[in-house]
């Protein structure tokens, strides 16, 4: 299963029963952007906690 087929499959579940599915860019965008935004938010929270409390939560540096 390719990426496009996977995105169509997860987007299809948002339609109601008996309704035809038409792929819309909002579903594809949400499926790709939402995980990136959540990850960026958590990274920001970890960096903020490290600076406030003087912790090393993010692992070692390069």
C-alpha positions in Angstrom: 0.0 0.0 0.0 1.4 3.3 -1.0 1.3 6.6 0.9 -1.6 8.0 -1.3 -3.7 4.9 -0.9 -3.1 5.0 2.9 -4.1 8.6 3.1 -7.3 7.9 1.1 -8.1 5.0 3.4 -7.8 7.0 6.6 -9.7 9.9 5.1 -12.5 7.7 3.9 -13.4 6.8 7.5 -14.4 10.4 8.2 -17.4 10.1 5.8 -20.8 9.1 7.0 -22.3 5.7 6.3 -23.6 5.4 2.7 -22.0 8.6 1.6 -19.6 8.6 -1.3 -16.1 9.4 -0.6 -14.3 12.2 -2.4 -10.7 13.0 -1.4 -10.4 16.5 -0.1 -7.1 18.3 0.5 -8.1 19.1 4.1 -7.9 15.5 5.1 -4.6 14.9 3.4 -3.1 18.1 4.9 -4.4 17.2 8.4 -2.9 13.7 8.2 0.5 15.1 7.2 0.7 18.3 9.3 -1.0 17.3 12.5 1.8 14.8 13.6 4.5 17.4 12.8 2.7 20.1 14.8 2.3 17.8 17.8 5.9 16.8 17.7 7.1 20.4 17.4 4.8 21.3 20.4 6.3 18.5 22.5 9.8 19.5 21.5 9.1 23.1 22.7 7.7 21.9 26.0 10.8 19.7 26.6 13.2 22.6 25.7 11.2 24.9 28.0 11.2 22.4 30.9 15.0 21.9 30.4 15.7 25.6 30.6 13.4 26.3 33.6 14.4 23.3 35.7 18.0 22.8 34.5 17.3 19.3 33.3 18.6 17.2 30.4 15.5 15.5 29.1 16.3 15.6 25.4 19.4 13.3 25.5 23.0 14.0 24.6 24.1 16.6 22.1 26.2 16.1 19.0 
